[in-house]
Amino acid sequence: MLFSGKNCLITGANSGLGFAVSRIFARRGAHTILLCRDKARGEEAVQTILQETPNASIDLMICDLSSMDSTQRFITDFKAKYSRLDILLNNAAVMKRRRTVTEDGFEMMFQVNYLAPFILMNAFLGLLKNGSSHQILNIALPDDELRLNFDDLQFRETYHMFNSFFQTKLYLLMASLEMSRRHESDELKVTLAVPGSFKSNLARDFLLLGWVKNLFVASVDSAAENILFVVDLVEEQEKSTRIFEKREEKSLTPYWQDTEVRERLWSTTEALLEDSPIYQSIRFERVAIRSLV
């Protein structure tokens, strides 16, 4: 599909998959909003896209998703600038060799890979309703056998770089499915996808492993094309929740369909965010929207 006139927000957009997808969105005519943590790298990414597509419509916004204050400022700035959002791609993620705690007191991967997209999905719900595509695309497809441990969601007792990383992706998957269920009447399309293995600096905390892994995987451009295939397919069809591995749709496992587990994760997440000004403002906005319906 052509993206002309659509507002598309991509997190983690200055490198890797986020950058590759941003380039394609820009070529297709989207107003492409790159959300980056580092301003200098973000500006470099924008200039690279403009060299390739001089007429591209691009906006660079800065946010550190490991900081609630930074995330709140970004959301406030975004809503002041835009009245609608067509596609939200939650791509940003981190993988840390050792357990790290953010300034907000959350484990780093838990906050960046899960809490941040959870907040963005909820914060931009009204703008997504105002858009024409109503698409949320989250990069998350954990192993079918993985299960939530509600007694150790932030890996205080057991931390392993890979296992903990994929646990955060399971949280995101379960919350995405619950988001879709709660808003099934709003034309919201929540999609989960893994574009296939591709060259990435995600495991930069473990440099040798990342170097060896990148010898045996596809280019990031092919992974980005898989993402665009999914976006196009979802745009054309009415089904609200879909899961893809590369270009193949996957069925929901019985565990992923367990609404009791999903609701428990959702309520636990809201309880963790209860005292956060960022989530209090989201709740206030929800009440305001309902009062207008």
C-alpha positions, -999 to 999 in steps of 0.1 A, spaced: 0 0 0 10 36 -4 15 54 29 8 89 17 -9 110 44 -3 85 71 15 93 104 38 64 113 58 63 145 88 39 149 106 35 181 143 27 181 145 42 146 181 53 143 196 19 136 188 -18 128 153 -28 120 137 5 131 159 24 107 153 0 78 116 2 83 117 40 85 135 42 52 108 21 35 80 41 51 96 73 39 100 60 4 63 50 3 53 85 12 45 82 49 50 110 74 77 91 92 83 99 129 116 85 141 118 81 179 154 79 190 173 80 223 204 97 209 199 130 191 231 129 171 224 94 158 188 103 151 199 133 131 223 111 112 195 86 104 173 114 92 200 128 69 206 93 54 169 89 46 167 124 31 198 116 9 179 86 -5 145 102 -6 149 140 -8 111 147 -6 106 124 24 84 138 52 103 131 84 101 141 120 128 133 146 117 130 182 140 122 212 131 99 241 149 76 265 124 48 270 143 37 301 132 70 318 95 76 328 102 114 328 116 113 293 88 91 281 62 115 296 78 145 280 78 127 246 41 117 249 31 153 259 51 168 230 37 142 205 1 150 215 8 187 212 21 182 176 -2 154 163 -40 148 165 -38 114 149 -15 84 145 -20 57 119 8 31 127 27 26 159 57 3 156 71 -6 190 105 -18 178 130 -4 205 145 -31 228 175 -37 249 193 -68 260 216 -65 290 242 -90 300 238 -81 337 207 -71 356 204 -33 355 179 -11 373 166 22 358 163 55 375 126 46 381 135 14 400 125 -11 373 147 -37 357 161 -22 325 147 -48 300 114 -49 318 110 -12 314 123 -7 279 110 -39 262 77 -41 280 66 -11 302 75 15 275 54 -1 247 26 -8 272 25 29 281 27 41 245 -1 17 233 -23 31 260 -12 68 258 -18 69 220 -51 50 219 -71 81 212 -47 92 184 -48 57 169 -86 59 168 -84 92 150 -61 76 123 -71 56 93 -50 25 98 -55 19 136 -24 -3 136 -1 -12 165 28 -35 155 49 -50 183 81 -70 177 75 -99 200 72 -137 194 86 -157 223 89 -195 224 56 -213 227 67 -230 259 76 -199 278 54 -191 308 51 -160 331 65 -162 366 44 -136 385 67 -141 416 97 -128 397 85 -106 368 117 -84 370 142 -112 374 154 -104 409 158 -141 418 169 -154 384 185 -133 357 198 -146 324 203 -123 294 185 -144 269 158 -160 290 149 -127 307 149 -109 273 124 -133 259 103 -132 291 99 -94 284 87 -103 249 62 -127 264 49 -99 286 45 -77 255 27 -104 236 2 -111 264 -5 -75 270 -9 -69 233 -35 -96 231 -53 -82 261 -52 -47 246 -68 -60 215 -95 -78 235 -103 -47 256 -106 -26 225 -121 -50 199 -149 -25 192 -125 4 184 -112 -10 150 -78 -13 167 -55 -38 149 -28 -51 172 -2 -73 155 27 -93 169 56 -101 146 91 -115 144 107 -106 110 133 -134 111 169 -133 123 188 -103 110 220 -84 117 216 -64 149 235 -47 176 210 -58 202 234 -81 220 261 -54 221 267 -61 258 281 -95 246 302 -84 216 317 -117 205 283 -135 205 268 -107 185 296 -108 160 293 -146 155 255 -145 153 256 -118 126 277 -141 104 247 -165 99 217 -142 96 199 -123 69 203 -86 62 181 -62 81 166 -50 48 150 -84 42 136 -84 78 122 -49 72 105 -61 40 89 -88 61 75 -62 84 61 -42 55 45 -73 41 27 -77 75 17 -40 77 2 -42 41 -17 -74 49 -31 -62 81 -42 -29 64 -63 -48 39 -81 -71 63 -104 -67 92 -90 -93 116 -79 -74 147 -52 -96 163 -26 -115 143 8 -131 150 34 -135 123 68 -152 120 84 -137 90 55 -138 65 37 -168 80 7 -163 103 9 -183 135 -20 -196 156 -24 -184 192 -13 -211 216 -38 -221 244 -16 -203 269 -16 -171 250 -54 -173 248 -57 -176 286 -75 -144 295 -70 -150 332 -32 -149 328 -34 -119 305 -58 -100 329 -35 -107 358 -5 -94 339 -24 -63 329 -36 -55 364 -2 -62 379 14 -38 353 -12 -11 361 -4 -16 399 33 -11 392 25 21 373 -2 33 397 18 61 413 34 72 381 23 106 368 25 93 332 -1 66 338 -23 88 359 -26 111 329 -35 82 307 -63 71 331 -76 107 332 -77 108 294 -95 75 293 -123 89 315 -125 121 294 -128 101 262 -156 79 277 -175 109 288 -176 122 252 -189 89 239 
